[in-house]
Amino acid sequence: MTNTSKKTVMVINGPNLNLLGSREPEVYGRESLKDIEHRLKTHASATPWQVDFRQSNQEGEIIDWIHEARESAQAIIINAGAYTHTSIAIMDALLAVNLPIIEVHLSNIFKREDFRHHSYISPASRGIICGFGSRGYLLALDALADITAQKQ
Ligand code: DQA
């Protein structure tokens, strides 16, 4: 499939995810975010999707990217990091976007501290994948490919 005929999924990573690999590897694994980006892009090459992979530590920048996705993408995969548990502004931005949104977390947030059990991203999301490490990004892409192929 040529790139021009592919749909674009914007993959947004929030704060501290740039430190993956060295940050609490027992929780988040030893792969870097670059490794995950590479694996996801390789995985996507066998699907009708191309990946626009991003990371920011700034809440406002993430909100600007979500607005941008309204024009530049056909879906969003988001791991908002700790903003998951705090950001009404990111939730509002996601609610304003009429695209399928899949929430991803490397760790199982429900197995961890109580403050991680609530997500402001979930009310705007089609589904959530958490606890499968970096594989969650690949699962999210597969889910997206499935739901958009079936249009449900
Ligand atoms: C995380 C879980 C969040 O609670 C945490 O703040 C992160 C990473 C995850 O991928 O498991 O930064 O989103």
Backbone and ligand atoms as CSV (ligand in chain L), in Angstrom:
chain,resi,resn,atom,element,x,y,z
A,1,MET,N,N,0.847,-1.203,0.000
A,1,MET,CA,C,0.000,0.000,0.000
A,1,MET,C,C,0.887,1.260,0.000
A,2,THR,N,N,0.603,2.212,-0.866
A,2,THR,CA,C,1.428,3.423,-0.886
A,2,THR,C,C,1.019,4.323,0.273
A,3,ASN,N,N,1.963,5.159,0.694
A,3,ASN,CA,C,1.680,6.015,1.840
A,3,ASN,C,C,0.503,6.936,1.608
A,4,THR,N,N,0.312,7.368,0.351
A,4,THR,CA,C,-0.761,8.326,0.093
A,4,THR,C,C,-2.138,7.708,0.286
A,5,SER,N,N,-2.246,6.394,0.113
A,5,SER,CA,C,-3.557,5.775,0.295
A,5,SER,C,C,-3.779,5.329,1.738
A,6,LYS,N,N,-2.817,5.580,2.583
A,6,LYS,CA,C,-2.946,5.166,3.977
A,6,LYS,C,C,-3.654,6.230,4.810
A,7,LYS,N,N,-4.354,5.735,5.842
A,7,LYS,CA,C,-4.935,6.642,6.826
A,7,LYS,C,C,-3.892,6.896,7.915
A,8,THR,N,N,-4.032,8.038,8.575
A,8,THR,CA,C,-3.034,8.416,9.583
A,8,THR,C,C,-3.615,8.315,10.984
A,9,VAL,N,N,-2.879,7.640,11.859
A,9,VAL,CA,C,-3.215,7.671,13.287
A,9,VAL,C,C,-2.154,8.503,13.999
A,10,MET,N,N,-2.617,9.528,14.713
A,10,MET,CA,C,-1.690,10.315,15.527
A,10,MET,C,C,-1.538,9.618,16.873
A,11,VAL,N,N,-0.293,9.266,17.196
A,11,VAL,CA,C,-0.005,8.576,18.465
A,11,VAL,C,C,0.644,9.600,19.398
A,12,ILE,N,N,-0.083,9.962,20.446
A,12,ILE,CA,C,0.354,11.038,21.336
A,12,ILE,C,C,0.818,10.444,22.666
A,13,ASN,N,N,2.034,10.772,23.037
A,13,ASN,CA,C,2.604,10.342,24.308
A,13,ASN,C,C,2.848,11.545,25.199
A,14,GLY,N,N,2.423,11.428,26.449
A,14,GLY,CA,C,2.497,12.559,27.362
A,14,GLY,C,C,3.765,12.579,28.202
A,15,PRO,N,N,3.719,13.294,29.324
A,15,PRO,CA,C,4.906,13.614,30.105
A,15,PRO,C,C,5.651,12.404,30.633
A,16,ASN,N,N,6.959,12.537,30.612
A,16,ASN,CA,C,7.921,11.559,31.157
A,16,ASN,C,C,8.076,10.307,30.304
A,17,LEU,N,N,7.253,10.168,29.267
A,17,LEU,CA,C,7.380,8.965,28.437
A,17,LEU,C,C,8.635,9.032,27.563
A,18,ASN,N,N,9.218,10.232,27.432
A,18,ASN,CA,C,10.517,10.342,26.745
A,18,ASN,C,C,11.623,9.636,27.533
A,19,LEU,N,N,11.371,9.351,28.813
A,19,LEU,CA,C,12.390,8.706,29.652
A,19,LEU,C,C,12.269,7.184,29.663
A,20,LEU,N,N,11.340,6.655,28.878
A,20,LEU,CA,C,11.141,5.198,28.879
A,20,LEU,C,C,12.454,4.481,28.593
A,21,GLY,N,N,12.626,3.347,29.274
A,21,GLY,CA,C,13.879,2.598,29.135
A,21,GLY,C,C,14.702,2.774,30.390
A,22,SER,N,N,14.809,4.050,30.856
A,22,SER,CA,C,15.565,4.287,32.091
A,22,SER,C,C,14.629,4.601,33.256
A,23,ARG,N,N,13.391,4.971,32.967
A,23,ARG,CA,C,12.447,5.369,34.015
A,23,ARG,C,C,11.743,4.134,34.577
A,24,GLU,N,N,11.908,3.852,35.852
A,24,GLU,CA,C,11.236,2.734,36.527
A,24,GLU,C,C,11.056,1.532,35.589
A,25,PRO,N,N,12.154,0.947,35.110
A,25,PRO,CA,C,12.027,-0.135,34.116
A,25,PRO,C,C,11.215,-1.327,34.616
A,26,GLU,N,N,11.164,-1.522,35.959
A,26,GLU,CA,C,10.379,-2.646,36.491
A,26,GLU,C,C,8.877,-2.395,36.271
A,27,VAL,N,N,8.491,-1.131,36.110
A,27,VAL,CA,C,7.076,-0.803,35.858
A,27,VAL,C,C,6.820,-0.652,34.358
A,28,TYR,N,N,7.739,0.048,33.670
A,28,TYR,CA,C,7.468,0.461,32.295
A,28,TYR,C,C,8.283,-0.291,31.236
A,29,GLY,N,N,9.178,-1.172,31.678
A,29,GLY,CA,C,9.944,-1.950,30.708
A,29,GLY,C,C,11.248,-1.266,30.314
A,30,ARG,N,N,12.033,-1.945,29.508
A,30,ARG,CA,C,13.379,-1.473,29.166
A,30,ARG,C,C,13.464,-0.870,27.763
A,31,GLU,N,N,12.364,-0.900,27.041
A,31,GLU,CA,C,12.387,-0.304,25.694
A,31,GLU,C,C,12.297,1.219,25.791
A,32,SER,N,N,12.996,1.887,24.894
A,32,SER,CA,C,12.870,3.346,24.821
A,32,SER,C,C,11.630,3.700,23.990
A,33,LEU,N,N,11.248,4.965,24.054
A,33,LEU,CA,C,10.097,5.394,23.247
A,33,LEU,C,C,10.416,5.281,21.752
A,34,LYS,N,N,11.688,5.531,21.418
A,34,LYS,CA,C,12.131,5.356,20.011
A,34,LYS,C,C,11.944,3.902,19.570
A,35,ASP,N,N,12.287,2.953,20.473
A,35,ASP,CA,C,12.098,1.523,20.156
A,35,ASP,C,C,10.615,1.241,19.888
A,36,ILE,N,N,9.751,1.796,20.736
A,36,ILE,CA,C,8.307,1.557,20.592
A,36,ILE,C,C,7.814,2.156,19.272
A,37,GLU,N,N,8.299,3.378,18.990
A,37,GLU,CA,C,7.910,4.028,17.727
A,37,GLU,C,C,8.302,3.147,16.539
A,38,HIS,N,N,9.512,2.617,16.586
A,38,HIS,CA,C,10.007,1.792,15.487
A,38,HIS,C,C,9.158,0.524,15.335
A,39,ARG,N,N,8.888,-0.136,16.481
A,39,ARG,CA,C,8.073,-1.368,16.429
A,39,ARG,C,C,6.687,-1.088,15.888
A,40,LEU,N,N,6.101,0.033,16.342
A,40,LEU,CA,C,4.737,0.363,15.917
A,40,LEU,C,C,4.697,0.679,14.418
A,41,LYS,N,N,5.692,1.407,13.937
A,41,LYS,CA,C,5.718,1.755,12.507
A,41,LYS,C,C,5.918,0.512,11.653
A,42,THR,N,N,6.763,-0.408,12.132
A,42,THR,CA,C,6.965,-1.669,11.406
A,42,THR,C,C,5.653,-2.443,11.367
A,43,HIS,N,N,4.979,-2.514,12.513
A,43,HIS,CA,C,3.697,-3.221,12.617
A,43,HIS,C,C,2.654,-2.584,11.685
A,44,ALA,N,N,2.662,-1.252,11.640
A,44,ALA,CA,C,1.663,-0.539,10.835
A,44,ALA,C,C,1.876,-0.751,9.347
A,45,SER,N,N,3.082,-1.099,8.952
A,45,SER,CA,C,3.352,-1.212,7.510
A,45,SER,C,C,2.511,-2.317,6.861
A,46,ALA,N,N,2.022,-3.267,7.678
A,46,ALA,CA,C,1.163,-4.332,7.133
A,46,ALA,C,C,-0.314,-3.971,7.260
A,47,THR,N,N,-0.629,-2.737,7.618
A,47,THR,CA,C,-2.034,-2.311,7.804
A,47,THR,C,C,-2.318,-1.095,6.915
A,48,PRO,N,N,-3.583,-0.688,6.828
A,48,PRO,CA,C,-3.889,0.524,6.044
A,48,PRO,C,C,-3.555,1.822,6.787
A,49,TRP,N,N,-2.812,1.736,7.891
A,49,TRP,CA,C,-2.540,2.909,8.710
A,49,TRP,C,C,-1.076,3.302,8.660
A,50,GLN,N,N,-0.825,4.620,8.674
A,50,GLN,CA,C,0.525,5.116,8.926
A,50,GLN,C,C,0.509,5.889,10.240
A,51,VAL,N,N,1.661,5.927,10.886
A,51,VAL,CA,C,1.748,6.411,12.261
A,51,VAL,C,C,2.467,7.756,12.321
A,52,ASP,N,N,1.808,8.725,12.945
A,52,ASP,CA,C,2.419,10.026,13.241
A,52,ASP,C,C,2.672,10.028,14.752
A,53,PHE,N,N,3.916,9.728,15.147
A,53,PHE,CA,C,4.253,9.411,16.543
A,53,PHE,C,C,4.859,10.633,17.227
A,54,ARG,N,N,4.311,11.021,18.390
A,54,ARG,CA,C,4.758,12.257,19.045
A,54,ARG,C,C,4.859,12.090,20.557
A,55,GLN,N,N,5.662,12.918,21.170
A,55,GLN,CA,C,5.735,12.963,22.643
A,55,GLN,C,C,5.912,14.399,23.087
A,56,SER,N,N,5.210,14.772,24.161
A,56,SER,CA,C,5.420,16.098,24.741
A,56,SER,C,C,5.251,16.039,26.253
A,57,ASN,N,N,6.026,16.894,26.924
A,57,ASN,CA,C,5.856,17.049,28.374
A,57,ASN,C,C,4.938,18.215,28.699
A,58,GLN,N,N,4.407,18.887,27.662
A,58,GLN,CA,C,3.597,20.102,27.857
A,58,GLN,C,C,2.121,19.819,27.571
A,59,GLU,N,N,1.285,20.105,28.535
A,59,GLU,CA,C,-0.158,19.866,28.383
A,59,GLU,C,C,-0.726,20.645,27.187
A,60,GLY,N,N,-0.333,21.935,27.075
A,60,GLY,CA,C,-0.867,22.771,25.993
A,60,GLY,C,C,-0.478,22.252,24.618
A,61,GLU,N,N,0.738,21.753,24.508
A,61,GLU,CA,C,1.192,21.227,23.216
A,61,GLU,C,C,0.359,19.989,22.834
A,62,ILE,N,N,0.073,19.159,23.820
A,62,ILE,CA,C,-0.749,17.963,23.555
A,62,ILE,C,C,-2.146,18.388,23.085
A,63,ILE,N,N,-2.687,19.411,23.711
A,63,ILE,CA,C,-4.015,19.905,23.308
A,63,ILE,C,C,-3.954,20.446,21.869
A,64,ASP,N,N,-2.900,21.197,21.540
A,64,ASP,CA,C,-2.757,21.708,20.165
A,64,ASP,C,C,-2.679,20.544,19.165
A,65,TRP,N,N,-1.971,19.473,19.529
A,65,TRP,CA,C,-1.849,18.321,18.622
A,65,TRP,C,C,-3.209,17.648,18.427
A,66,ILE,N,N,-3.999,17.566,19.500
A,66,ILE,CA,C,-5.334,16.950,19.366
A,66,ILE,C,C,-6.183,17.793,18.403
A,67,HIS,N,N,-6.091,19.119,18.531
A,67,HIS,CA,C,-6.812,19.985,17.582
A,67,HIS,C,C,-6.311,19.739,16.159
A,68,GLU,N,N,-5.004,19.652,16.016
A,68,GLU,CA,C,-4.395,19.423,14.686
A,68,GLU,C,C,-4.893,18.109,14.090
A,69,ALA,N,N,-5.066,17.098,14.953
A,69,ALA,CA,C,-5.480,15.763,14.467
A,69,ALA,C,C,-6.839,15.818,13.769
A,70,ARG,N,N,-7.661,16.826,14.125
A,70,ARG,CA,C,-8.977,16.932,13.461
A,70,ARG,C,C,-8.825,17.060,11.955
A,71,GLU,N,N,-7.708,17.691,11.524
A,71,GLU,CA,C,-7.456,17.872,10.087
A,71,GLU,C,C,-6.484,16.826,9.534
A,72,SER,N,N,-5.519,16.423,10.369
A,72,SER,CA,C,-4.392,15.667,9.803
A,72,SER,C,C,-4.463,14.165,10.030
A,73,ALA,N,N,-5.431,13.701,10.852
A,73,ALA,CA,C,-5.456,12.267,11.182
A,73,ALA,C,C,-6.883,11.737,11.115
A,74,GLN,N,N,-6.960,10.411,11.090
A,74,GLN,CA,C,-8.272,9.746,11.066
A,74,GLN,C,C,-8.526,8.985,12.362
A,75,ALA,N,N,-7.549,9.010,13.269
A,75,ALA,CA,C,-7.707,8.365,14.575
A,75,ALA,C,C,-6.592,8.843,15.497
A,76,ILE,N,N,-6.812,8.627,16.797
A,76,ILE,CA,C,-5.796,8.996,17.796
A,76,ILE,C,C,-5.579,7.815,18.738
A,77,ILE,N,N,-4.319,7.514,19.002
A,77,ILE,CA,C,-3.942,6.635,20.110
A,77,ILE,C,C,-3.220,7.532,21.111
A,78,ILE,N,N,-3.643,7.488,22.366
A,78,ILE,CA,C,-3.042,8.404,23.340
A,78,ILE,C,C,-2.670,7.709,24.636
A,79,ASN,N,N,-1.424,7.910,25.043
A,79,ASN,CA,C,-0.968,7.604,26.389
A,79,ASN,C,C,-0.625,8.953,27.001
A,80,ALA,N,N,-1.526,9.487,27.795
A,80,ALA,CA,C,-1.343,10.843,28.307
A,80,ALA,C,C,-0.487,10.876,29.565
A,81,GLY,N,N,0.125,9.745,29.940
A,81,GLY,CA,C,0.965,9.727,31.145
A,81,GLY,C,C,0.157,10.221,32.333
A,82,ALA,N,N,0.793,10.983,33.198
A,82,ALA,CA,C,0.111,11.437,34.421
A,82,ALA,C,C,-1.032,12.416,34.128
A,83,TYR,N,N,-1.027,13.058,32.947
A,83,TYR,CA,C,-2.168,13.931,32.602
A,83,TYR,C,C,-3.466,13.141,32.496
A,84,THR,N,N,-3.337,11.825,32.305
A,84,THR,CA,C,-4.520,10.950,32.303
A,84,THR,C,C,-5.381,11.200,33.539
A,85,HIS,N,N,-4.693,11.414,34.660
A,85,HIS,CA,C,-5.382,11.460,35.951
A,85,HIS,C,C,-5.701,12.877,36.396
A,86,THR,N,N,-5.288,13.863,35.599
A,86,THR,CA,C,-5.448,15.260,36.053
A,86,THR,C,C,-6.106,16.187,35.040
A,87,SER,N,N,-6.047,15.854,33.746
A,87,SER,CA,C,-6.301,16.912,32.754
A,87,SER,C,C,-7.712,16.919,32.166
A,88,ILE,N,N,-8.535,17.787,32.741
A,88,ILE,CA,C,-9.866,18.013,32.166
A,88,ILE,C,C,-9.709,18.679,30.789
A,89,ALA,N,N,-8.653,19.487,30.641
A,89,ALA,CA,C,-8.446,20.193,29.364
A,89,ALA,C,C,-8.145,19.205,28.227
A,90,ILE,N,N,-7.360,18.166,28.499
A,90,ILE,CA,C,-7.104,17.165,27.449
A,90,ILE,C,C,-8.376,16.379,27.173
A,91,MET,N,N,-9.129,16.047,28.220
A,91,MET,CA,C,-10.409,15.356,27.991
A,91,MET,C,C,-11.319,16.207,27.087
A,92,ASP,N,N,-11.429,17.491,27.394
A,92,ASP,CA,C,-12.307,18.355,26.588
A,92,ASP,C,C,-11.846,18.406,25.132
A,93,ALA,N,N,-10.533,18.469,24.932
A,93,ALA,CA,C,-10.005,18.501,23.556
A,93,ALA,C,C,-10.365,17.208,22.836
A,94,LEU,N,N,-10.213,16.079,23.522
A,94,LEU,CA,C,-10.533,14.783,22.891
A,94,LEU,C,C,-12.031,14.684,22.594
A,95,LEU,N,N,-12.849,15.214,23.512
A,95,LEU,CA,C,-14.306,15.163,23.286
A,95,LEU,C,C,-14.722,16.017,22.089
A,96,ALA,N,N,-13.895,16.999,21.756
A,96,ALA,CA,C,-14.211,17.889,20.635
A,96,ALA,C,C,-13.815,17.290,19.288
A,97,VAL,N,N,-13.120,16.158,19.334
A,97,VAL,CA,C,-12.617,15.537,18.104
A,97,VAL,C,C,-13.509,14.369,17.735
A,98,ASN,N,N,-13.978,14.389,16.531
A,98,ASN,CA,C,-14.880,13.319,16.104
A,98,ASN,C,C,-14.100,12.208,15.398
A,99,LEU,N,N,-13.179,11.599,16.155
A,99,LEU,CA,C,-12.346,10.524,15.607
A,99,LEU,C,C,-12.332,9.377,16.614
A,100,PRO,N,N,-12.083,8.137,16.147
A,100,PRO,CA,C,-11.881,7.068,17.119
A,100,PRO,C,C,-10.609,7.319,17.929
A,101,ILE,N,N,-10.749,7.171,19.245
A,101,ILE,CA,C,-9.626,7.425,20.161
A,101,ILE,C,C,-9.420,6.172,21.005
A,102,ILE,N,N,-8.180,5.723,21.072
A,102,ILE,CA,C,-7.858,4.565,21.921
A,102,ILE,C,C,-6.840,5.004,22.962
A,103,GLU,N,N,-7.173,4.725,24.215
A,103,GLU,CA,C,-6.306,5.073,25.346
A,103,GLU,C,C,-5.378,3.897,25.645
A,104,VAL,N,N,-4.101,4.201,25.795
A,104,VAL,CA,C,-3.107,3.155,26.085
A,104,VAL,C,C,-2.322,3.523,27.338
A,105,HIS,N,N,-2.040,2.521,28.154
A,105,HIS,CA,C,-1.061,2.644,29.244
A,105,HIS,C,C,-0.182,1.412,29.247
A,106,LEU,N,N,1.091,1.628,29.445
A,106,LEU,CA,C,2.016,0.485,29.528
A,106,LEU,C,C,1.704,-0.371,30.751
A,107,SER,N,N,1.518,0.299,31.881
A,107,SER,CA,C,1.255,-0.424,33.133
A,107,SER,C,C,-0.250,-0.617,33.311
A,108,ASN,N,N,-0.582,-1.562,34.214
A,108,ASN,CA,C,-1.996,-1.752,34.562
A,108,ASN,C,C,-2.334,-0.727,35.645
A,109,ILE,N,N,-2.928,0.385,35.232
A,109,ILE,CA,C,-3.152,1.508,36.165
A,109,ILE,C,C,-4.095,1.108,37.311
A,110,PHE,N,N,-4.899,0.067,37.110
A,110,PHE,CA,C,-5.855,-0.355,38.148
A,110,PHE,C,C,-5.202,-1.206,39.233
A,111,LYS,N,N,-3.989,-1.653,38.976
A,111,LYS,CA,C,-3.230,-2.446,39.937
A,111,LYS,C,C,-2.335,-1.547,40.784
A,112,ARG,N,N,-2.337,-0.264,40.499
A,112,ARG,CA,C,-1.378,0.653,41.105
A,112,ARG,C,C,-2.080,1.577,42.113
A,113,GLU,N,N,-1.467,2.704,42.436
A,113,GLU,CA,C,-2.020,3.609,43.446
A,113,GLU,C,C,-3.437,4.059,43.067
A,114,ASP,N,N,-4.243,4.352,44.093
A,114,ASP,CA,C,-5.637,4.755,43.851
A,114,ASP,C,C,-5.746,5.946,42.882
A,115,PHE,N,N,-4.806,6.900,42.998
A,115,PHE,CA,C,-4.934,8.092,42.154
A,115,PHE,C,C,-4.780,7.785,40.670
A,116,ARG,N,N,-4.262,6.586,40.353
A,116,ARG,CA,C,-4.149,6.222,38.925
A,116,ARG,C,C,-5.397,5.495,38.414
A,117,HIS,N,N,-6.345,5.236,39.312
A,117,HIS,CA,C,-7.521,4.456,38.893
A,117,HIS,C,C,-8.515,5.292,38.106
A,118,HIS,N,N,-8.421,6.625,38.265
A,118,HIS,CA,C,-9.355,7.478,37.509
A,118,HIS,C,C,-8.665,8.057,36.279
A,119,SER,N,N,-9.359,7.976,35.151
A,119,SER,CA,C,-8.827,8.541,33.914
A,119,SER,C,C,-9.790,9.562,33.327
A,120,TYR,N,N,-9.257,10.764,33.039
A,120,TYR,CA,C,-10.052,11.764,32.304
A,120,TYR,C,C,-10.058,11.483,30.801
A,121,ILE,N,N,-9.216,10.544,30.367
A,121,ILE,CA,C,-9.137,10.221,28.940
A,121,ILE,C,C,-10.240,9.224,28.558
A,122,SER,N,N,-10.558,8.328,29.506
A,122,SER,CA,C,-11.498,7.238,29.191
A,122,SER,C,C,-12.868,7.705,28.692
A,123,PRO,N,N,-13.474,8.767,29.273
A,123,PRO,CA,C,-14.801,9.162,28.780
A,123,PRO,C,C,-14.807,9.570,27.304
A,124,ALA,N,N,-13.623,9.909,26.778
A,124,ALA,CA,C,-13.544,10.320,25.372
A,124,ALA,C,C,-13.058,9.185,24.476
A,125,SER,N,N,-12.776,8.019,25.085
A,125,SER,CA,C,-12.121,6.950,24.327
A,125,SER,C,C,-13.087,5.855,23.909
A,126,ARG,N,N,-12.775,5.266,22.782
A,126,ARG,CA,C,-13.527,4.097,22.325
A,126,ARG,C,C,-13.205,2.881,23.205
A,127,GLY,N,N,-11.956,2.751,23.595
A,127,GLY,CA,C,-11.542,1.651,24.457
A,127,GLY,C,C,-10.195,1.943,25.083
A,128,ILE,N,N,-9.847,1.106,26.042
A,128,ILE,CA,C,-8.606,1.293,26.801
A,128,ILE,C,C,-7.794,0.003,26.750
A,129,ILE,N,N,-6.485,0.145,26.561
A,129,ILE,CA,C,-5.591,-1.009,26.640
A,129,ILE,C,C,-4.533,-0.666,27.676
A,130,CYS,N,N,-4.450,-1.445,28.743
A,130,CYS,CA,C,-3.426,-1.163,29.750
A,130,CYS,C,C,-2.880,-2.451,30.337
A,131,GLY,N,N,-1.610,-2.388,30.711
A,131,GLY,CA,C,-1.003,-3.508,31.416
A,131,GLY,C,C,-0.208,-4.456,30.537
A,132,PHE,N,N,-0.142,-4.194,29.249
A,132,PHE,CA,C,0.567,-5.095,28.338
A,132,PHE,C,C,1.907,-4.519,27.864
A,133,GLY,N,N,2.388,-3.504,28.577
A,133,GLY,CA,C,3.656,-2.892,28.189
A,133,GLY,C,C,3.555,-2.278,26.801
A,134,SER,N,N,4.685,-2.258,26.105
A,134,SER,CA,C,4.719,-1.594,24.787
A,134,SER,C,C,3.819,-2.309,23.778
A,135,ARG,N,N,3.524,-3.585,24.034
A,135,ARG,CA,C,2.630,-4.331,23.127
A,135,ARG,C,C,1.260,-3.645,23.022
A,136,GLY,N,N,0.897,-2.874,24.051
A,136,GLY,CA,C,-0.388,-2.171,24.051
A,136,GLY,C,C,-0.560,-1.255,22.843
A,137,TYR,N,N,0.540,-0.643,22.399
A,137,TYR,CA,C,0.446,0.246,21.229
A,137,TYR,C,C,0.092,-0.553,19.973
A,138,LEU,N,N,0.683,-1.751,19.870
A,138,LEU,CA,C,0.407,-2.602,18.701
A,138,LEU,C,C,-1.039,-3.099,18.757
A,139,LEU,N,N,-1.475,-3.479,19.973
A,139,LEU,CA,C,-2.859,-3.940,20.139
A,139,LEU,C,C,-3.837,-2.817,19.798
A,140,ALA,N,N,-3.479,-1.607,20.175
A,140,ALA,CA,C,-4.351,-0.456,19.882
A,140,ALA,C,C,-4.484,-0.266,18.370
A,141,LEU,N,N,-3.367,-0.404,17.663
A,141,LEU,CA,C,-3.405,-0.259,16.204
A,141,LEU,C,C,-4.256,-1.362,15.570
A,142,ASP,N,N,-4.106,-2.588,16.083
A,142,ASP,CA,C,-4.920,-3.698,15.561
A,142,ASP,C,C,-6.405,-3.438,15.814
A,143,ALA,N,N,-6.723,-2.958,17.020
A,143,ALA,CA,C,-8.127,-2.669,17.359
A,143,ALA,C,C,-8.671,-1.600,16.416
A,144,LEU,N,N,-7.859,-0.599,16.175
A,144,LEU,CA,C,-8.268,0.492,15.290
A,144,LEU,C,C,-8.518,-0.014,13.867
A,145,ALA,N,N,-7.589,-0.843,13.390
A,145,ALA,CA,C,-7.735,-1.390,12.039
A,145,ALA,C,C,-9.029,-2.205,11.959
A,146,ASP,N,N,-9.328,-2.966,13.005
A,146,ASP,CA,C,-10.554,-3.781,13.044
A,146,ASP,C,C,-11.810,-2.924,13.065
A,147,ILE,N,N,-11.859,-1.970,14.013
A,147,ILE,CA,C,-13.120,-1.226,14.165
A,147,ILE,C,C,-13.375,-0.329,12.958
A,148,THR,N,N,-12.317,0.169,12.337
A,148,THR,CA,C,-12.566,1.027,11.184
A,148,THR,C,C,-12.910,0.192,9.949
A,149,ALA,N,N,-12.358,-1.019,9.868
A,149,ALA,CA,C,-12.714,-1.899,8.738
A,149,ALA,C,C,-14.188,-2.312,8.855
A,150,GLN,N,N,-14.634,-2.537,10.102
A,150,GLN,CA,C,-16.025,-2.974,10.314
A,150,GLN,C,C,-16.974,-1.798,10.467
A,151,LYS,N,N,-16.418,-0.576,10.557
A,151,LYS,CA,C,-17.205,0.645,10.722
A,151,LYS,C,C,-18.156,0.545,11.918
A,152,GLN,N,N,-17.656,0.026,13.047
A,152,GLN,CA,C,-18.518,-0.041,14.230
A,152,GLN,C,C,-17.813,0.488,15.470
L,1,DQA,C1,C,1.203,5.534,32.327
L,1,DQA,C2,C,0.503,5.384,33.685
L,1,DQA,C3,C,0.389,6.733,34.365
L,1,DQA,O1,O,-0.246,6.580,35.628
L,1,DQA,C4,C,1.762,7.343,34.578
L,1,DQA,O2,O,1.645,8.620,35.168
L,1,DQA,C5,C,2.561,7.385,33.346
L,1,DQA,C6,C,2.541,6.226,32.443
L,1,DQA,C7,C,1.461,4.153,31.667
L,1,DQA,O3,O,1.726,4.123,30.466
L,1,DQA,O4,O,1.416,3.126,32.340
L,1,DQA,O5,O,3.313,8.332,33.101
L,1,DQA,O6,O,0.359,6.272,31.452
